[in-house]
């Protein structure tokens, strides 16, 4: 069966043989069933408890875009270390500030074991970050020097996230769930100034599984008000291309799965234009970076070379109904990341 074949999301990701169910899902998987996963090494021998525990990785990310600011918040548990960042980008001033945290062996932090219910939280020197998922609705709490937030991401009625599980490497798997073009409600105060949320939009990312020891990806994300309404876009290359992709467009909540995309850019030139396209011409975008949240960590057996860019997209996306959606200098995000974990 093609991995692009849609199926109802199972209550548990693992089948009766302790192996993941692969493919695109309608809905949200309730339980990843990591404890039930029968993990074998490359020579078909059962993996040790140590390997099963430390090879599992998980990260969650929320992006909020308002008329004045862009906020990016992440919590990651890679077992050997837990990490988090929260950045604030001032669109008018083209200024980015951030707070971040590293927790050896993920002490003092927690992550949600289910993409449907649970909490992820971590303390920063300057405050606290918390994601809360209740009946698949995402909530975000930020308490830092610059940001005080109690927010909820609200999908349009009947809108479905992109939820997908694919084989990864020889013996692993990755579950990824994303949803963009979500209205934002609640309270947001930045530098003691309350922020209007009338046109605020957001998106989230829940990714977990047994990823490659060396993993890299390219990524693009947009949450925008366009002529046709609210547009959400997620494009990626590098993790979920084994039979299916995580590329998807939302127009007013309607989900359109897209084919594989190619990212052309020079990571050694900070102001290089990105070209993001499909072979069919369904996606044809350029991206110009304005600012960047970057981090390089090298602990020998653990490495991370991370760059998340904020900038302008121009070009077009054609949805699966044949309608062309043109973008002209639309703010959004891209990312280029290498991890050895």
TIDO-694110 format. One record per residue (C-alpha): residue number from 1; y, z, x; residue in one letter. Coordinates in Angstrom, 1 decimal. Each point is the difference from the previous one (the first is absolute). Example, Ala and Ser with C-alpha at 12.3 -4.5 7.8 and 13.67 -1.06 7.14 Angstrom:
<rec num="1" yy="-4.5" zz="7.8" xx="12.3" residu="A"/>
<rec num="2" yy="3.4" zz="-0.7" xx="1.4" residu="S"/>
***
This chain:
<rec num="1" yy="0.0" zz="0.0" xx="0.0" residu="X"/>
<rec num="2" yy="3.5" zz="-0.9" xx="1.3" residu="X"/>
<rec num="3" yy="2.0" zz="3.0" xx="1.0" residu="X"/>
<rec num="4" yy="2.9" zz="-1.5" xx="-1.9" residu="X"/>
<rec num="5" yy="-2.0" zz="0.4" xx="-3.2" residu="X"/>
<rec num="6" yy="1.8" zz="2.8" xx="-2.1" residu="X"/>
<rec num="7" yy="-2.1" zz="2.9" xx="-1.1" residu="X"/>
<rec num="8" yy="0.8" zz="3.3" xx="-1.8" residu="X"/>
<rec num="9" yy="0.8" zz="2.7" xx="2.5" residu="X"/>
<rec num="10" yy="-3.1" zz="2.2" xx="0.5" residu="X"/>
<rec num="11" yy="0.3" zz="3.8" xx="-0.4" residu="X"/>
<rec num="12" yy="-1.6" zz="0.3" xx="3.5" residu="X"/>
<rec num="13" yy="0.4" zz="-2.6" xx="2.7" residu="X"/>
<rec num="14" yy="-3.5" zz="0.7" xx="1.4" residu="X"/>
<rec num="15" yy="-3.0" zz="-1.4" xx="-1.7" residu="X"/>
<rec num="16" yy="-3.4" zz="1.7" xx="-0.4" residu="X"/>
<rec num="17" yy="-0.9" zz="-1.1" xx="3.6" residu="X"/>
<rec num="18" yy="3.0" zz="1.7" xx="1.5" residu="X"/>
<rec num="19" yy="1.8" zz="-3.3" xx="0.7" residu="X"/>
<rec num="20" yy="3.4" zz="-1.1" xx="-1.2" residu="X"/>
<rec num="21" yy="0.6" zz="-2.4" xx="-2.9" residu="X"/>
<rec num="22" yy="2.0" zz="-2.9" xx="1.3" residu="X"/>
<rec num="23" yy="2.6" zz="-2.2" xx="-1.8" residu="X"/>
<rec num="24" yy="3.2" zz="0.1" xx="-2.0" residu="X"/>
<rec num="25" yy="0.1" zz="2.5" xx="-2.8" residu="X"/>
<rec num="26" yy="1.9" zz="0.3" xx="-3.3" residu="X"/>
<rec num="27" yy="1.2" zz="3.6" xx="0.1" residu="X"/>
<rec num="28" yy="-0.3" zz="2.8" xx="2.4" residu="X"/>
<rec num="29" yy="-3.1" zz="1.4" xx="1.7" residu="X"/>
<rec num="30" yy="-0.4" zz="3.7" xx="-0.9" residu="X"/>
<rec num="31" yy="-2.0" zz="1.2" xx="3.0" residu="X"/>
<rec num="32" yy="-0.5" zz="-1.7" xx="3.3" residu="X"/>
<rec num="33" yy="-3.3" zz="1.8" xx="0.5" residu="X"/>
<rec num="34" yy="0.4" zz="0.5" xx="3.7" residu="X"/>
<rec num="35" yy="-2.6" zz="2.8" xx="0.1" residu="X"/>
<rec num="36" yy="-2.5" zz="-2.4" xx="-1.7" residu="X"/>
<rec num="37" yy="0.6" zz="-2.8" xx="2.5" residu="X"/>
<rec num="38" yy="-3.0" zz="-0.7" xx="2.1" residu="X"/>
<rec num="39" yy="1.6" zz="-0.8" xx="3.4" residu="X"/>
<rec num="40" yy="-2.0" zz="-1.9" xx="2.6" residu="X"/>
<rec num="41" yy="0.9" zz="-1.1" xx="3.5" residu="X"/>
<rec num="42" yy="-0.1" zz="-3.5" xx="1.3" residu="X"/>
<rec num="43" yy="-3.7" zz="0.4" xx="0.8" residu="X"/>
<rec num="44" yy="-0.9" zz="1.2" xx="-3.5" residu="X"/>
<rec num="45" yy="-0.4" zz="3.7" xx="1.0" residu="X"/>
<rec num="46" yy="1.5" zz="2.7" xx="-2.3" residu="X"/>
<rec num="47" yy="3.4" zz="1.1" xx="1.4" residu="X"/>
<rec num="48" yy="0.5" zz="3.6" xx="1.0" residu="X"/>
<rec num="49" yy="2.1" zz="2.4" xx="-2.1" residu="X"/>
<rec num="50" yy="2.6" zz="-0.1" xx="2.7" residu="X"/>
<rec num="51" yy="0.3" zz="-3.8" xx="-0.2" residu="X"/>
<rec num="52" yy="0.0" zz="-0.1" xx="-3.8" residu="X"/>
<rec num="53" yy="2.8" zz="2.5" xx="0.0" residu="X"/>
<rec num="54" yy="2.2" zz="-1.3" xx="2.8" residu="X"/>
<rec num="55" yy="-0.4" zz="-3.7" xx="-0.8" residu="X"/>
<rec num="56" yy="1.5" zz="0.4" xx="-3.4" residu="X"/>
<rec num="57" yy="3.7" zz="-0.9" xx="-0.2" residu="X"/>
<rec num="58" yy="2.5" zz="0.3" xx="-2.9" residu="X"/>
<rec num="59" yy="3.7" zz="-0.6" xx="-0.5" residu="X"/>
<rec num="60" yy="2.4" zz="0.0" xx="-2.9" residu="X"/>
<rec num="61" yy="3.5" zz="-1.6" xx="-0.1" residu="X"/>
<rec num="62" yy="2.8" zz="-0.2" xx="-2.6" residu="X"/>
<rec num="63" yy="3.1" zz="-2.2" xx="0.2" residu="X"/>
<rec num="64" yy="3.0" zz="0.5" xx="-2.2" residu="X"/>
<rec num="65" yy="2.9" zz="-2.4" xx="-0.2" residu="X"/>
<rec num="66" yy="3.3" zz="0.8" xx="-1.7" residu="X"/>
<rec num="67" yy="3.4" zz="-1.8" xx="0.0" residu="X"/>
<rec num="68" yy="1.1" zz="1.9" xx="3.1" residu="X"/>
<rec num="69" yy="-3.1" zz="1.3" xx="1.8" residu="X"/>
<rec num="70" yy="-3.6" zz="-0.8" xx="0.9" residu="X"/>
<rec num="71" yy="-2.4" zz="2.8" xx="0.6" residu="X"/>
<rec num="72" yy="-3.4" zz="-0.3" xx="1.7" residu="X"/>
<rec num="73" yy="-2.4" zz="2.9" xx="0.0" residu="X"/>
<rec num="74" yy="-3.5" zz="0.2" xx="1.5" residu="X"/>
<rec num="75" yy="-2.8" zz="2.5" xx="0.5" residu="X"/>
<rec num="76" yy="-3.0" zz="-0.9" xx="2.1" residu="X"/>
<rec num="77" yy="-3.2" zz="1.9" xx="0.9" residu="X"/>
<rec num="78" yy="-1.9" zz="-1.6" xx="2.8" residu="X"/>
<rec num="79" yy="-2.1" zz="3.2" xx="0.6" residu="X"/>
<rec num="80" yy="1.0" zz="0.5" xx="3.7" residu="X"/>
<rec num="81" yy="3.6" zz="0.3" xx="-1.1" residu="X"/>
<rec num="82" yy="2.0" zz="0.0" xx="-3.2" residu="X"/>
<rec num="83" yy="3.4" zz="-1.7" xx="-0.1" residu="X"/>
<rec num="84" yy="2.9" zz="-0.7" xx="-2.3" residu="X"/>
<rec num="85" yy="3.4" zz="-1.5" xx="-0.1" residu="X"/>
<rec num="86" yy="2.8" zz="-0.2" xx="-2.5" residu="X"/>
<rec num="87" yy="2.9" zz="-2.3" xx="0.7" residu="X"/>
<rec num="88" yy="3.3" zz="-0.7" xx="-1.7" residu="X"/>
<rec num="89" yy="1.6" zz="-3.4" xx="0.3" residu="X"/>
<rec num="90" yy="3.7" zz="-0.3" xx="-1.0" residu="X"/>
<rec num="91" yy="0.4" zz="-3.7" xx="-1.1" residu="X"/>
<rec num="92" yy="3.8" zz="0.0" xx="0.2" residu="X"/>
<rec num="93" yy="0.1" zz="1.5" xx="3.5" residu="X"/>
<rec num="94" yy="-3.3" zz="-1.6" xx="1.3" residu="X"/>
<rec num="95" yy="-0.9" zz="3.5" xx="1.3" residu="X"/>
<rec num="96" yy="-3.4" zz="1.5" xx="0.1" residu="X"/>
<rec num="97" yy="-0.8" zz="3.7" xx="0.4" residu="X"/>
<rec num="98" yy="-3.4" zz="1.7" xx="-0.1" residu="X"/>
<rec num="99" yy="-2.1" zz="3.1" xx="0.2" residu="X"/>
<rec num="100" yy="-3.6" zz="0.0" xx="1.2" residu="X"/>
<rec num="101" yy="-2.9" zz="2.3" xx="0.7" residu="X"/>
<rec num="102" yy="-3.2" zz="0.0" xx="2.0" residu="X"/>
<rec num="103" yy="-2.8" zz="2.5" xx="-0.7" residu="X"/>
<rec num="104" yy="-2.9" zz="0.3" xx="2.5" residu="X"/>
<rec num="105" yy="-3.3" zz="-0.2" xx="-1.9" residu="X"/>
<rec num="106" yy="2.0" zz="-0.4" xx="-3.2" residu="X"/>
<rec num="107" yy="0.7" zz="3.8" xx="-0.1" residu="X"/>
<rec num="108" yy="2.5" zz="1.1" xx="-2.6" residu="X"/>
<rec num="109" yy="-0.2" zz="-3.2" xx="-2.1" residu="X"/>
<rec num="110" yy="-2.2" zz="-1.3" xx="-2.8" residu="X"/>
<rec num="111" yy="-0.7" zz="-3.4" xx="-1.6" residu="X"/>
<rec num="112" yy="-1.3" zz="-1.1" xx="-3.4" residu="X"/>
<rec num="113" yy="-3.7" zz="-0.8" xx="0.0" residu="X"/>
<rec num="114" yy="0.4" zz="-2.0" xx="-3.2" residu="X"/>
<rec num="115" yy="2.4" zz="-3.0" xx="-0.7" residu="X"/>
<rec num="116" yy="0.1" zz="1.3" xx="-3.6" residu="X"/>
<rec num="117" yy="0.7" zz="3.7" xx="0.3" residu="X"/>
<rec num="118" yy="1.1" zz="2.3" xx="2.8" residu="X"/>
<rec num="119" yy="2.7" zz="1.0" xx="2.5" residu="X"/>
<rec num="120" yy="1.0" zz="-0.9" xx="3.5" residu="X"/>
<rec num="121" yy="2.5" zz="2.3" xx="1.8" residu="X"/>
<rec num="122" yy="1.3" zz="0.7" xx="3.4" residu="X"/>
<rec num="123" yy="2.8" zz="2.2" xx="1.4" residu="X"/>
<rec num="124" yy="2.7" zz="-1.4" xx="2.3" residu="X"/>
<rec num="125" yy="2.3" zz="2.1" xx="2.2" residu="X"/>
<rec num="126" yy="2.8" zz="-0.9" xx="-2.4" residu="X"/>
<rec num="127" yy="-2.0" zz="0.4" xx="-3.3" residu="X"/>
<rec num="128" yy="-3.0" zz="-1.1" xx="-2.0" residu="X"/>
<rec num="129" yy="-1.5" zz="-3.3" xx="-1.3" residu="X"/>
<rec num="130" yy="-2.4" zz="-0.1" xx="-2.9" residu="X"/>
<rec num="131" yy="-1.7" zz="-2.8" xx="-2.0" residu="X"/>
<rec num="132" yy="-1.6" zz="0.9" xx="-3.3" residu="X"/>
<rec num="133" yy="-2.3" zz="-2.3" xx="-2.0" residu="X"/>
<rec num="134" yy="-0.6" zz="1.0" xx="-3.6" residu="X"/>
<rec num="135" yy="-2.1" zz="-2.4" xx="-2.2" residu="X"/>
<rec num="136" yy="0.9" zz="-2.8" xx="2.5" residu="X"/>
<rec num="137" yy="3.7" zz="0.7" xx="-0.3" residu="X"/>
<rec num="138" yy="1.7" zz="0.6" xx="3.4" residu="X"/>
<rec num="139" yy="2.6" zz="2.7" xx="0.5" residu="X"/>
<rec num="140" yy="2.0" zz="0.7" xx="3.2" residu="X"/>
<rec num="141" yy="1.7" zz="3.2" xx="1.1" residu="X"/>
<rec num="142" yy="2.3" zz="0.0" xx="3.1" residu="X"/>
<rec num="143" yy="1.8" zz="3.0" xx="1.3" residu="X"/>
<rec num="144" yy="1.8" zz="-0.8" xx="3.3" residu="X"/>
<rec num="145" yy="3.5" zz="0.4" xx="1.3" residu="X"/>
<rec num="146" yy="1.1" zz="-3.3" xx="-1.3" residu="X"/>
<rec num="147" yy="-2.2" zz="-0.6" xx="-3.0" residu="X"/>
<rec num="148" yy="-0.9" zz="2.1" xx="-3.1" residu="X"/>
<rec num="149" yy="-2.3" zz="-1.9" xx="-2.3" residu="X"/>
<rec num="150" yy="-2.2" zz="0.6" xx="-3.0" residu="X"/>
<rec num="151" yy="-1.0" zz="-3.6" xx="-1.0" residu="X"/>
<rec num="152" yy="-2.7" zz="-1.8" xx="-2.0" residu="X"/>
<rec num="153" yy="-1.1" zz="-3.6" xx="0.3" residu="X"/>
<rec num="154" yy="-0.4" zz="-1.6" xx="-3.5" residu="X"/>
<rec num="155" yy="-2.0" zz="-3.2" xx="-0.4" residu="X"/>
<rec num="156" yy="0.8" zz="-2.3" xx="-3.0" residu="X"/>
<rec num="157" yy="-2.4" zz="0.4" xx="-3.0" residu="X"/>
<rec num="158" yy="-3.4" zz="-1.5" xx="0.8" residu="X"/>
<rec num="159" yy="0.9" zz="-0.9" xx="3.6" residu="X"/>
<rec num="160" yy="-2.9" zz="0.3" xx="2.4" residu="X"/>
<rec num="161" yy="0.1" zz="0.9" xx="3.7" residu="X"/>
<rec num="162" yy="-1.7" zz="-2.0" xx="2.6" residu="X"/>
<rec num="163" yy="-3.2" zz="2.0" xx="0.8" residu="X"/>
<rec num="164" yy="-2.5" zz="-1.5" xx="2.4" residu="X"/>
<rec num="165" yy="-2.9" zz="1.0" xx="2.2" residu="X"/>
<rec num="166" yy="-1.2" zz="-2.3" xx="2.8" residu="X"/>
<rec num="167" yy="-2.5" zz="0.2" xx="2.9" residu="X"/>
<rec num="168" yy="1.8" zz="0.9" xx="3.2" residu="X"/>
<rec num="169" yy="-1.5" zz="-0.8" xx="3.4" residu="X"/>
<rec num="170" yy="-3.8" zz="0.2" xx="0.2" residu="X"/>
<rec num="171" yy="-0.7" zz="3.3" xx="-1.8" residu="X"/>
<rec num="172" yy="3.2" zz="1.1" xx="-1.6" residu="X"/>
<rec num="173" yy="2.0" zz="-0.4" xx="-3.1" residu="X"/>
<rec num="174" yy="3.7" zz="0.3" xx="-1.2" residu="X"/>
<rec num="175" yy="1.3" zz="0.9" xx="-3.4" residu="X"/>
<rec num="176" yy="3.6" zz="-1.1" xx="-0.6" residu="X"/>
<rec num="177" yy="2.1" zz="0.6" xx="-3.1" residu="X"/>
<rec num="178" yy="3.6" zz="-1.2" xx="-0.3" residu="X"/>
<rec num="179" yy="2.5" zz="-0.4" xx="-2.8" residu="X"/>
<rec num="180" yy="3.5" zz="-1.4" xx="0.4" residu="X"/>
<rec num="181" yy="2.9" zz="-0.6" xx="-2.5" residu="X"/>
<rec num="182" yy="-0.2" zz="3.5" xx="-1.4" residu="X"/>
<rec num="183" yy="3.0" zz="1.6" xx="-1.7" residu="X"/>
<rec num="184" yy="1.1" zz="3.3" xx="1.5" residu="X"/>
<rec num="185" yy="1.0" zz="3.1" xx="-2.1" residu="X"/>
<rec num="186" yy="0.9" zz="3.5" xx="0.9" residu="X"/>
<rec num="187" yy="2.6" zz="1.5" xx="2.3" residu="X"/>
<rec num="188" yy="1.3" zz="-1.2" xx="3.4" residu="X"/>
<rec num="189" yy="2.7" zz="1.6" xx="2.1" residu="X"/>
<rec num="190" yy="0.9" zz="-1.5" xx="3.3" residu="X"/>
<rec num="191" yy="2.4" zz="2.0" xx="2.3" residu="X"/>
<rec num="192" yy="0.9" zz="2.2" xx="-3.0" residu="X"/>
<rec num="193" yy="1.0" zz="-3.0" xx="-2.1" residu="X"/>
<rec num="194" yy="-2.1" zz="-0.7" xx="-3.1" residu="X"/>
<rec num="195" yy="-1.2" zz="-3.6" xx="-0.1" residu="X"/>
<rec num="196" yy="-0.3" zz="-2.2" xx="-3.1" residu="X"/>
<rec num="197" yy="-3.5" zz="-1.3" xx="-0.7" residu="X"/>
<rec num="198" yy="0.8" zz="-2.6" xx="-2.7" residu="X"/>
<rec num="199" yy="-1.1" zz="-2.9" xx="2.2" residu="X"/>
<rec num="200" yy="-2.2" zz="1.9" xx="2.4" residu="X"/>
<rec num="201" yy="-3.4" zz="-1.5" xx="0.7" residu="X"/>
<rec num="202" yy="-3.0" zz="1.1" xx="2.1" residu="X"/>
<rec num="203" yy="-3.5" zz="-0.6" xx="1.1" residu="X"/>
<rec num="204" yy="-2.9" zz="1.9" xx="1.4" residu="X"/>
<rec num="205" yy="-3.0" zz="-0.5" xx="2.4" residu="X"/>
<rec num="206" yy="-3.3" zz="2.0" xx="0.0" residu="X"/>
<rec num="207" yy="-2.3" zz="-1.2" xx="2.7" residu="X"/>
<rec num="208" yy="-3.2" zz="1.7" xx="1.3" residu="X"/>
<rec num="209" yy="-3.3" zz="-0.7" xx="1.5" residu="X"/>
<rec num="210" yy="-2.0" zz="-0.7" xx="3.2" residu="X"/>
<rec num="211" yy="2.3" zz="-2.4" xx="1.7" residu="X"/>
<rec num="212" yy="-0.5" zz="-1.7" xx="3.4" residu="X"/>
<rec num="213" yy="0.5" zz="2.2" xx="3.1" residu="X"/>
<rec num="214" yy="2.8" zz="-2.4" xx="0.9" residu="X"/>
<rec num="215" yy="1.8" zz="-1.1" xx="-3.1" residu="X"/>
<rec num="216" yy="3.2" zz="-2.1" xx="-0.3" residu="X"/>
<rec num="217" yy="1.8" zz="-1.5" xx="-3.0" residu="X"/>
<rec num="218" yy="3.1" zz="-1.9" xx="-1.1" residu="X"/>
<rec num="219" yy="1.5" zz="0.9" xx="-3.3" residu="X"/>
<rec num="220" yy="2.9" zz="-1.0" xx="-2.4" residu="X"/>
<rec num="221" yy="1.3" zz="1.8" xx="-3.0" residu="X"/>
<rec num="222" yy="2.7" zz="-0.7" xx="-2.6" residu="X"/>
<rec num="223" yy="1.3" zz="1.9" xx="-3.0" residu="X"/>
<rec num="224" yy="2.8" zz="-1.9" xx="-1.6" residu="X"/>
<rec num="225" yy="2.0" zz="-0.9" xx="-3.1" residu="X"/>
<rec num="226" yy="-0.1" zz="-3.8" xx="-0.3" residu="X"/>
<rec num="227" yy="1.0" zz="-2.6" xx="-2.6" residu="X"/>
<rec num="228" yy="-3.3" zz="0.3" xx="-1.8" residu="X"/>
<rec num="229" yy="0.0" zz="3.8" xx="0.0" residu="X"/>
<rec num="230" yy="-1.7" zz="2.5" xx="2.4" residu="X"/>
<rec num="231" yy="-1.9" zz="-1.5" xx="2.9" residu="X"/>
<rec num="232" yy="-2.5" zz="1.9" xx="2.2" residu="X"/>
<rec num="233" yy="-1.8" zz="-1.6" xx="3.0" residu="X"/>
<rec num="234" yy="-2.6" zz="1.2" xx="2.4" residu="X"/>
<rec num="235" yy="-1.2" zz="-2.3" xx="2.8" residu="X"/>
<rec num="236" yy="-2.3" zz="1.0" xx="2.9" residu="X"/>
<rec num="237" yy="-2.2" zz="-1.3" xx="2.7" residu="X"/>
<rec num="238" yy="-2.3" zz="1.9" xx="2.4" residu="X"/>
<rec num="239" yy="-2.2" zz="2.4" xx="-2.0" residu="X"/>
<rec num="240" yy="-1.1" zz="-1.3" xx="-3.4" residu="X"/>
<rec num="241" yy="-1.0" zz="-3.7" xx="0.6" residu="X"/>
<rec num="242" yy="-3.8" zz="0.3" xx="-0.2" residu="X"/>
<rec num="243" yy="-0.5" zz="-2.1" xx="-3.2" residu="X"/>
<rec num="244" yy="3.2" zz="1.1" xx="-1.7" residu="X"/>
<rec num="245" yy="3.6" zz="0.8" xx="0.8" residu="X"/>
<rec num="246" yy="2.5" zz="2.6" xx="-1.2" residu="X"/>
<rec num="247" yy="2.7" zz="-2.5" xx="-0.7" residu="X"/>
<rec num="248" yy="1.5" zz="0.4" xx="-3.4" residu="X"/>
<rec num="249" yy="3.2" zz="-0.8" xx="-1.9" residu="X"/>
<rec num="250" yy="1.2" zz="2.0" xx="-3.1" residu="X"/>
<rec num="251" yy="2.5" zz="-1.5" xx="-2.4" residu="X"/>
<rec num="252" yy="1.1" zz="2.5" xx="-2.6" residu="X"/>
<rec num="253" yy="-3.2" zz="1.8" xx="0.6" residu="X"/>
<rec num="254" yy="-2.3" zz="-3.1" xx="-0.3" residu="X"/>
<rec num="255" yy="-2.3" zz="-0.2" xx="3.0" residu="X"/>
<rec num="256" yy="-0.7" zz="-3.2" xx="1.8" residu="X"/>
<rec num="257" yy="-2.5" zz="0.0" xx="2.8" residu="X"/>
<rec num="258" yy="1.0" zz="-2.3" xx="2.9" residu="X"/>
<rec num="259" yy="-2.0" zz="-1.7" xx="2.8" residu="X"/>
<rec num="260" yy="0.0" zz="0.9" xx="3.7" residu="X"/>
<rec num="261" yy="3.4" zz="-0.1" xx="1.8" residu="X"/>
<rec num="262" yy="1.0" zz="-0.8" xx="3.6" residu="X"/>
<rec num="263" yy="2.6" zz="2.0" xx="1.8" residu="X"/>
<rec num="264" yy="1.9" zz="-1.8" xx="2.8" residu="X"/>
<rec num="265" yy="2.4" zz="2.0" xx="2.1" residu="X"/>
<rec num="266" yy="0.6" zz="1.2" xx="3.6" residu="X"/>
<rec num="267" yy="-0.5" zz="3.7" xx="0.2" residu="X"/>
<rec num="268" yy="1.8" zz="0.0" xx="3.4" residu="X"/>
<rec num="269" yy="3.2" zz="-1.3" xx="-1.5" residu="X"/>
<rec num="270" yy="1.5" zz="2.6" xx="-2.3" residu="X"/>
<rec num="271" yy="2.3" zz="-2.4" xx="-1.9" residu="X"/>
<rec num="272" yy="-2.6" zz="-2.7" xx="-0.4" residu="X"/>
<rec num="273" yy="-0.4" zz="-1.7" xx="-3.4" residu="X"/>
<rec num="274" yy="-3.4" zz="0.6" xx="-1.6" residu="X"/>
<rec num="275" yy="-1.7" zz="-2.9" xx="-1.8" residu="X"/>
<rec num="276" yy="-2.4" zz="1.1" xx="-2.7" residu="X"/>
<rec num="277" yy="-1.9" zz="-2.7" xx="-1.8" residu="X"/>
<rec num="278" yy="-3.2" zz="-1.1" xx="-1.7" residu="X"/>
<rec num="279" yy="-1.8" zz="-3.3" xx="0.8" residu="X"/>
<rec num="280" yy="0.5" zz="-1.0" xx="-3.6" residu="X"/>
<rec num="281" yy="3.7" zz="0.5" xx="0.0" residu="X"/>
<rec num="282" yy="-0.2" zz="2.6" xx="-2.7" residu="X"/>
<rec num="283" yy="1.8" zz="2.4" xx="2.3" residu="X"/>
<rec num="284" yy="2.7" zz="-1.3" xx="2.4" residu="X"/>
<rec num="285" yy="2.4" zz="2.8" xx="1.2" residu="X"/>
<rec num="286" yy="2.2" zz="0.7" xx="3.0" residu="X"/>
<rec num="287" yy="0.9" zz="3.6" xx="1.0" residu="X"/>
<rec num="288" yy="3.0" zz="1.1" xx="2.1" residu="X"/>
<rec num="289" yy="0.0" zz="3.6" xx="1.2" residu="X"/>
<rec num="290" yy="3.0" zz="2.2" xx="-0.2" residu="X"/>
<rec num="291" yy="-1.4" zz="3.3" xx="1.2" residu="X"/>
<rec num="292" yy="-3.3" zz="1.5" xx="1.1" residu="X"/>
<rec num="293" yy="-1.9" zz="3.2" xx="-0.1" residu="X"/>
<rec num="294" yy="-2.2" zz="0.0" xx="3.2" residu="X"/>
<rec num="295" yy="-2.4" zz="2.3" xx="1.8" residu="X"/>
<rec num="296" yy="-2.2" zz="-0.4" xx="3.0" residu="X"/>
<rec num="297" yy="-2.6" zz="2.7" xx="0.7" residu="X"/>
<rec num="298" yy="-2.5" zz="-0.2" xx="2.8" residu="X"/>
<rec num="299" yy="-2.5" zz="2.9" xx="0.4" residu="X"/>
<rec num="300" yy="-2.6" zz="-2.2" xx="1.8" residu="X"/>
<rec num="301" yy="-2.9" zz="0.2" xx="-2.6" residu="X"/>
<rec num="302" yy="2.6" zz="-0.2" xx="-2.8" residu="X"/>
<rec num="303" yy="2.8" zz="-2.5" xx="-0.1" residu="X"/>
<rec num="304" yy="2.6" zz="-1.2" xx="-2.5" residu="X"/>
<rec num="305" yy="2.6" zz="-2.8" xx="0.3" residu="X"/>
<rec num="306" yy="1.9" zz="0.1" xx="-3.3" residu="X"/>
<rec num="307" yy="2.9" zz="-2.1" xx="-1.2" residu="X"/>
<rec num="308" yy="1.2" zz="0.0" xx="-3.6" residu="X"/>
<rec num="309" yy="3.0" zz="-2.3" xx="-0.5" residu="X"/>
<rec num="310" yy="2.6" zz="-0.1" xx="-2.7" residu="X"/>
<rec num="311" yy="1.6" zz="-3.3" xx="-0.7" residu="X"/>
<rec num="312" yy="0.6" zz="-3.1" xx="-2.1" residu="X"/>
<rec num="313" yy="-2.5" zz="-2.3" xx="-1.5" residu="X"/>
<rec num="314" yy="0.7" zz="-3.6" xx="-1.1" residu="X"/>
<rec num="315" yy="-2.2" zz="-2.7" xx="-1.4" residu="X"/>
<rec num="316" yy="-2.4" zz="-0.2" xx="-2.9" residu="X"/>
<rec num="317" yy="-3.2" zz="1.3" xx="-1.6" residu="X"/>
<rec num="318" yy="-1.8" zz="-2.0" xx="-2.7" residu="X"/>
<rec num="319" yy="-1.9" zz="2.2" xx="-2.5" residu="X"/>
<rec num="320" yy="-3.4" zz="-0.9" xx="-1.5" residu="X"/>
<rec num="321" yy="1.7" zz="-1.4" xx="-3.0" residu="X"/>
<rec num="322" yy="1.8" zz="-2.6" xx="2.1" residu="X"/>
<rec num="323" yy="3.4" zz="1.7" xx="-0.2" residu="X"/>
<rec num="324" yy="2.1" zz="-0.1" xx="3.2" residu="X"/>
<rec num="325" yy="1.9" zz="3.2" xx="0.9" residu="X"/>
<rec num="326" yy="2.8" zz="-0.6" xx="2.5" residu="X"/>
<rec num="327" yy="1.2" zz="2.7" xx="2.3" residu="X"/>
<rec num="328" yy="3.4" zz="-0.1" xx="1.7" residu="X"/>
<rec num="329" yy="0.8" zz="2.7" xx="2.5" residu="X"/>
<rec num="330" yy="-2.2" zz="2.5" xx="-1.9" residu="X"/>
<rec num="331" yy="-0.4" zz="3.4" xx="1.8" residu="X"/>
<rec num="332" yy="-3.6" zz="1.1" xx="0.8" residu="X"/>
<rec num="333" yy="-2.3" zz="1.2" xx="2.7" residu="X"/>
<rec num="334" yy="-2.4" zz="-1.4" xx="2.6" residu="X"/>
<rec num="335" yy="-2.3" zz="1.8" xx="2.4" residu="X"/>
<rec num="336" yy="-1.8" zz="-0.7" xx="3.2" residu="X"/>
<rec num="337" yy="-2.5" zz="2.7" xx="1.0" residu="X"/>
<rec num="338" yy="-2.7" zz="0.5" xx="2.6" residu="X"/>
<rec num="339" yy="-2.1" zz="3.1" xx="-0.1" residu="X"/>
<rec num="340" yy="-2.9" zz="1.3" xx="2.2" residu="X"/>
<rec num="341" yy="-1.5" zz="2.8" xx="-2.0" residu="X"/>
***
